[in-house]
Amino acid sequence: MRLDRNDPEGAVARAAKAYSNWGRWGADDRLGTLNFLTEDKRRQGAALVRRGVSFSLAQPFDMNGPQKGWRRRTNPVHTMLDTGADAALGTQGLPHGIGGADDVVAMPLQCSTQWDGLGHIFDHGKAWNGRDAATTVTSDGDLVTGIEHMAAQIAGRAVLLDVGRAIGTDGELTDGFAITAEHLEETARAQGVSVERGDIVLVRTGQLARVRREGWGEYAGGPAPGLSFTTAEWLHRSEIAAIATDTWGFEVRPNEFEAAFQPLHQVVIPNMGLLVGEMWNLEALADDCASDGVFAFFLAAPPLPITGAVGSPINPLAVK
């Protein structure tokens, strides 16, 4: 795909038409590309477990996170409702010496490691599968493709494409580096791994490692390595179930067009029906993959079944 950097509107329209999956799984579909993640793919993923070692791919959910308040996105606020001090003081009103602690978390659902649901992004007022955005996602939430419908789906074969190590310098890509389909394929070849239909693909850029070392800076919404708009064709052709990165926005930033905002999102979520994950912590997994040379594994990453939500925090687990 050749980009005209002055025509984001035209590029989005052409890609949306070329790579649309509207109607592919019927008019009532709620899962999009997760339809590729079949029972066979889950068995295939489970068969990859050899050592039994597991890796959490989540960032900590706390006040030290990356958010700066853009569009009211804040870091998680954890508050104790009952504490050990309350129990010791006897103020809880409970019998025979029993005490307890309770707590609450207030957070945007997409402030740390998370999935973008199919109701998260619209294209010219259309939601996934050609539905009217105004009647699909209302003040009551996503009435059709709420994240709860994916709660039992996201477990199967996953592949890490460590583009940071394969293409970058010292294991990291620079901010603004646009990852092309050729980069993804070159990385897969270098790692000796295949990307198959129904896989969950994890792309490591190394940006998260850098900001955890140097400070969050502009991680949330600023310049970043990420997928080029031109990868839309590869994402469609490969028939993967989902993709996740260690960056805030999945696609390269600044975006590859003048006066554009997240154009690849506009193609892959409402038109392709692709599940997108962001802000995943891939460092420990990537180190292990580099050590043992095994880049395919079992992954379980279900969202919280929050009725009507258009995204969800997650604690993805990779098991090798």
N, C-alpha and C positions, 0 to 999 in steps of 0.2 A: 504494500500500500504506500503510495507516494503522498506526502502531506503538503497541502497548501496552508502554510502557517497563518495566512490571513483569512481563512475560510473555515472556522470551526463548525459553523452551522451546516455547511454543505458536507463536511467530512463526517459529522455525526449522523446526518440523514442517510448518507450512502452506506455507512457501516451498519446502522440500525436496520436498514432494509436487507443488506447482504447477509447479516449474521443473526437475524431474528429467529427465535424458536417459538413464536406465538402459534398456538394451536397444535404444536408437536405432540403434546401429551393430553390433548383435549381441552375444551373450553373451561372446565372446572379445575384445572391444575393449580396446585398450591406449592409445588416443590421445585419447579424449574429444573436445573441441571442435576439436582439431587436424584432425579429419576434414573440417572446413569449409575447411581450407587446401589447396586442390587444385592440380593442375598448372596449371590456368588462372589461379589466383590468383598463382602464382609468376611466370608469364609477364606477367601484368598488373603485378605489382610491378617486374619487371625493366624493363618499358617506361617506367617513371617516371624512370629514370636519364637525366638530360639533361646536367648539368655534370660529373659524375664526382667530385664532392666527397664525402668520407666523414667520418663522425663516430663516434667510439667513445663508447658510452653507458655505459661501465663506470666505477665508482669504482676508485681504486688499491687493490690487494690488499696491504696492509702493516699494520704494527703501529699505525698512526695511524688505524685505522678506527673504526667506531661502537660495536663490541661491548663489553659490560661484564661478560660472564660469565653472563648469564641462561641457565639450562638448559644450562650448559657451553659456551655459544657464546663463543668468543674471537676476537680478530682474527688474521689470518694470521701465522705465525711462519716467517720465511725464514732458512734456515741454509745457510752454505757448507760443502760437503764437501771441495772442493779449491779452492785459490786461486792467484793469480799468485805470491804469496809462496812457496807450496809448490813451484811450478815453478822459480822463481828459485833456491831453495835446493837444488834437485835431489833432493827427498825423495820424488818420485812414482815413482821406479824405472822411468822410461820411456827408451827409447833415442834416440840421435842428436839430443838437445836439444829434443825435442817436449815440450810441457807443456799443461796444460788446467785448466779450472775446471768444477766441478759443484756443484749446489745442490739443496736439497729444501725443500718448503713443507709445513707442518702447519697444517691449518685445517678448521673446520666447513664443510660445503658450502654453508651458507646464511648466511655471515657478512658478505657484501658483495653486489654485484650478482649476482642469481641468479634462477632459476626455482624455484617450488614444484612438485614432481612430483605426480602423481595419488595417490601413496601417502603424501603428507605429512599429510593431515588425514582423520579418520574422523567418521562421524555415528552415534552409538549403536552402535559396534562394527562399522559397515559401511564398507567402502572403496568406491572408484569402481565403478559398475555393479552395486552390491548385493553385492559379495563380502565374505566374512568377513574382517575386519581381522586377526584372529589368525593366519590361515593365508596371508594375502596378504603381509603385511610381518612378517617374523620376524627373529631375530638374524642370519640370513644375508642380510637385505636385502629389498627389494621383489621378490618372486618372480614377479610378474605384470606390473606396470606400472612396472618400473624405468625410470629416466630415459633409459637407453640406447636405448629404443625410439623416442625422439623425436629422436635425433641427426641424422637425415636430413630432418626435417620442417619445421623452423622457419625458413622463408625465404619472403618474399612481400610483398604490399602492406601497408604500415603507415600509420597516421594518428596524428599528434600532436594531442591535445586540450589546449591550453595554458589550462587553467581558471584558473591563477594570474593570467595576464595578462587573460583575458576577464572574470573575475568578481572577482578579488582587488584588493587595494590595493598599489600599487607592484609589481605583478607577482607577488604572493605571497598565499596564503590563510593565515589564522590557524590556529593549532593548535585542533583540535576542530571545524573547519568541515566539515560533512557535505555532500558533493557529491551532488546528486540527478540523476536522469535528465534533468530539465529543465535543470540546469546543463550537463550534457554536450551536450545538443542545442542549447542556446543558444550554447555555445562553437563547436560545429561550424558553425552558421549564421554566426556572426561571422567565422569563418575562411574561409568559403566552401568547406568540404570536406564530403564525405559519409562516413559510416561504413557499410561494406558487409559483406555476409556473407563470412566467411573472412578479414577484416582482423585485423591485430595492432594493438591500440589502446594508445597510450601516453598516460598522463594526467600532466601536469605540475602540481604544486601550488605549487612554489616553496619547499617546506620544505627540500629539500636545499641550495639556494642559501643559505638563511638560516643553517643550521647550519654550513655550510662557512665562512660569514662570521663567525659569532658563537661557534662551538664546538659540539661534538657534543651536549653536555647530555643530555637525555632522548630523543634521536632514536631510540635502540634500545629500543622498548617504551613510550615515554612518549606524551604527547599529540601528536596530529598531525592535519592535515587528511586527508581520505580519502573513499572512496566510502561513501555511506549504505547501510544495509541495504536500503533501498527500491529500490536500483538492481538488485537481483536480477532483477526482471522485465525491465528493459532489457537486461541482460547476456544473458538467455535469448532474448529476442525478437530481438535484433540478430544473433544467430548469429555472433558474432565468434570467431576462432580462439584468441585469447589477449589478455590485458591486463596492462600493467605500469605501475608508478608510481614516483615519486622518493621514496617514503616507506618506512619500515621494514615496515609491516604492511598496505599496500594499502587497508584500510578505515579509516574515521574512528576516532580514539581521543581521549578515552574512547569506548568503544562506546555505542551509543544505547539500551542497556538497563541496568537495574540488575543488578549481579552477573552480568555476561556477559563472555565472552572470545572475541573474533574470531568472532562469529556468522555474518558473511557468508562467511568461509572455510568454515564448516561446511556452508553451502548450496552454494557454487559449485564446490568441489573434489570432494568425494565424491559429490555428487548431480548437479550439472550437468556435471562433467568438464572444467571450465574451467581452462586453464593460466594461472597467476598469476605475474607477475614483480614483484620488489621491489628497492628501493635502486638504481634506475637513475639515471644522471647525464644528465639531459636538457637541461642548460643551454646548451651550445654549439649543439646542434640547434635548440632553441627560439629562440635568438637569430637563427639563420639563417632559420628559418621565418618569424619576424616580419619579417625584412628583405626576403625575396623574395616573401612571401605564399603560399608553397607548403607545404602541411602534410601532403601524402601523398608517400611515398617508398618505396624498396625497403629492406627490413630483413632481415638474416641474424643469427639469434641462437640457434645450436644449442647444446645443453648438451654438456658433456663426457660421453662414453659410459661412465660409471662404472656397471658392472653392479650392478643392484639398488639404486641410490641413489634417494632420495626427493626430491632436489633437486640443483641443480648451479650452480656459479659459471659466469659467462658474460662474454664481451666482445661485446656486441651492436654490430653495425655498421649504421648508417643511411647510405644512399647516395642522393644527389639528382642 
